[in-house]
């Protein structure tokens, strides 16, 4: 096993881990991103629904990834939260 010095290791390449890794690399940190899925694995289709709030969209814009995301998203025009009670 190879030993390597780095500034930060992030486990999990989902939306949060990937955004954190991009942010760390952007400020010059030597960054390693680890995920359970092999790099060359077919990502498959993810049918989960989730929302990107405007503050997070601005972060993604700063990271330079909204151009690739924009064709695959649509605006959330309303939201109703029910607490189960």
N, C-alpha and C positions, 0 to 999 in steps of 0.2 A: 504494500500500500504506500502510495506517495504521500509525503508530508509536505504541506504548503502553508506558508504564513499568509494570512489575509486579515483585512480589517473587520469584516462582518460576514457571517454565514446566515442565510435566511432559509428556513425549512418551510416549504409549501409554495408552489408557483401558481396559486390561484390569484384572483384579482388583487387582494391585499398584499401578498408576498411579492408578486410581480411589480406592483406599483412601488413598494418599498425598495426593492432591488434597483429599479430604474432611478429612483430618487437618490439612493446612496451612491450609485455609479456616477450620477450627474454631478455630485459634489466632490468626486475624486476618490471615493473609498473603493478599495479593492473588495469586490463583492462576489460571493458565491451563492447561487440560488440552487437549492436542492428540492427535488420533487419525487414522489413515488413513481410517477409515470415515466417510462423511458423516453428519452429525447425524441427518438424517431417513431414513437408509437402513434398510431392514428388517433387523433383527439376524439373521434366519434362525435355524435350529436348530443348536445346538452340541452334538454328540454325544460330545464328549470326556468322559472320567471324571476327576475329581480329588477330592481330599479336603481338607477344611478342618479343620486340627488345632485342638484346644481353645483354645490360646492365640490363634490367629487368629480363632476364633469370638468370643472375648471382645473383641478389637479391633473386630470388625464390630458387636458389641452396643453398644460405646461410640460407634461412629459412627452408630448408629441405623438400620442396614439389615437386621438379622436378622429383623425382622417380615415383610419382603417376601420374604426368602430361605427362611424356615422351611417354608412349604408345598411347596417344591420340592426339599427335601433330606431325607436319611434318615441315621440314625446309622451310623457305621462300627464294626461290632462286632468286627472282627478284621482283621489285616493280616499277610501273609507276604511278606517281602522275600527275593529270591533274587539273588545277585550274579553269576549266569551261570557260576559255576565249579563 
